[in-house]
Amino acid sequence: MSETYSAFVRQQYKKSTFGMVSVWVVAIITAVAVFADVLANDKPIAASRNGELMFPVLKEYGVMLGITEWQKEYATVDWRELKYDWSVFPPIRYSPSTTDKKLITLAERAPSGKHWLGTDDIGRDVMSGLIHGSRYALSIGLVAMSIALVIGILLGSIAGFFGGFLDILISRLIEIVITFPRFFLIITIVAMVEQGSIWLIMALIGFTSWTAIARFMRGEVLRVRNLDYISAATALGYSTPRIIFRHVLPNAIAPVMIYAAFGIVNAILFESALSFLGFGVPPTVVTWGSVLFKARSSTYSWWLAVFPGLMIFITVAAFNLIGDALRDATDPRLRA
């Protein structure tokens, strides 16, 4: 039955042109995020120097994980200035933190053949920042929504299945959390922390975004709990955990998962807004919102506002269209 329903949902989803296009857009953004280091980096992907074969981009992963370290010769070197037997550099030969100190005037920082989307006020390449920023955008959306889904599904299931005192307690907790202004609460907490981090932003967004999921999940569990097959499972003496995890959740969670697409959008917008106001990630971390923040202090640098704003718009629109298409595809009235 589940395979038949899944096939039905896929068939209905494919009828949505915007939904299918959005899937490809998200897939491209995901690919860019995964391969960001080989698309924009100041280190060669592969090179040969003095007969020694090197893979600096891969080596960098080991350095970040503490598995290995750079040789003293390469610890602080500018890889673009070295002499190679041969080398393969990424299409964009700048990392997000690389600064071009030769750029002084506004005209020199504008989009050009050297910097396709221009640079910020300190000479950091905007296109490199957007490519690597896609990692943070998707990571924040996925991690924050994962936290929210776990909390919301767990509490919503308990409230809907057991009812009574637990339902009242969880419902009152949801109402209390909803009363807090999330945006200003997150700003307050981030401002109180001496050194913020991307993980703190993810956790704060996740721990404040579960209420709608919990309420939706509670309603779905209440509906499923009163169906005949749940009564039959109870009469057969199945344990409560088995009824919840094998019979209730699989049939109640599908509509809730549609909300995840919209939740990812909210998380991306939250991070962008926080970074734009200067309360987001540390200054050394480049995200779409932090590039927008640079546009505030350089109003004539239009590229600092247009390009990251366009990336945020495309990503948000794609996830929203995916959510809309999924909602239409799972509409039970279509099966009538």
Residue, then its C-alpha position, 0 to 999 in steps of 0.5 A: m500500500s505504501e509503495t502504491y501511495s508513493a508511486f501516486v505521489r510521484q506521479q502527481y508531483k511530476k505533473s507540476t512543472f514548477g515543482m520539477v524545475s525547482v527540484w533541479v534548481v535545488a539539486i544544482i545548488t546542492a551540487v555547488a555546495v558539495f563541490a564548492d572547494v573545487l569550484a572556487n579556491d586559491k589552491p590548485i585541485a592537482a599540481s606537480r611541483n619539482g616532480e612532486l604530485m600534490f592535491p592541495v584541496l584534498k590535503e586541506y580537508g586533512v588539515m581541517l580535521g587535524i589528521t595532517e598538517w601543511q609542510k612549513e613551506y606551504a603553511t602560509v604561502d600564496w598558492r597562486e604565486l608558486k611555480y608548477d610543472w603543471s597545475v589544475f586550478p578551480p574555475i574561480r581562483y579565489s577562496p572566500s577569505t582571499t583578499d585582492k589587495k590591489l583593488i582600491t577604487l570602487a570601479e576596480r571592485a566592480p564585476s569584471g573579467k578578473h572578478w566575475l561578480g565583483t568584490d567586497d570592500i576588502g577585496r574578497d571575491v563575491m562569486s567565491g563567497l556565494i559558492h561557499g555560502s551555499r554550503y552554509a545556507l543548505s546546512i543551516g536549513l537542513v540541520a535546523m529543520s532536523i532539530a525542529l522535526v525531531i522535537g516537533i514529531l516527538l512531542g506532537s506524537i506523545a500529545g496526540f496519542f496519549g491525550g489527557f494530562l500529557d496533551i494539556l501539558i505539551s499544548r500549553l508548552i507549545e503556546i508558551v513557546i509561540t508567545f516568544p518573538r523568535f527573531f528577537l529572542i535569537i538576536t538577544i541570545v546571539a548578542m549575549v554570546e561573546q563569540g557566535s558560531i554557525w552551530l549556535i545559529m543552527a541550534l537556536i533556529g531549530f529549538t525555536s521552530w518546532t511548535a508548528i510541526a508539533r501542533f500539526m503532528r498532534g492533529e495527524v496522530l489524533r486522526v490516525r489514532n481513531l482509525d480501525y487498524i489502530s483499534a485492531a492493533t490494540a486489541l491484538g495486544y501490540s505494545t504501545p511503542r510498536i503501535i506508535f512507531r510501526h502503525v501511527l507514525p508512518n501514516a501520520i508523518a507524510p503531511v508533516m514532512i511537507y512542512a520541512a520544505f517550508g521550514i528550510v526556507n524559514a531557516i535560510l531567511f532567518e540566518s540571512a536576516l541575522s547576518f544582514l543585521g550583523f548578529g549572525v555568523p562570525p566575520t570570518v565566515v562568508t554567507w549570503g547574508s554576510v555579503l548583504f551586510k557588506a552592502r550596507s556600508s557600501t551603497y554604491s556597490w550594487w553587486l553586493a546586494v543584487f547577487p546574494g539577494l538573487m541567490i536567496f530569492i532563487t533558493v527560497a522560491a525553489f523550496n517554496l515551490i517544492g513544498d507547494a507541489l508536494r502539498d498538491a501531490t499528497d492531496p487525498r481528494l486527487r485519489a477520489 
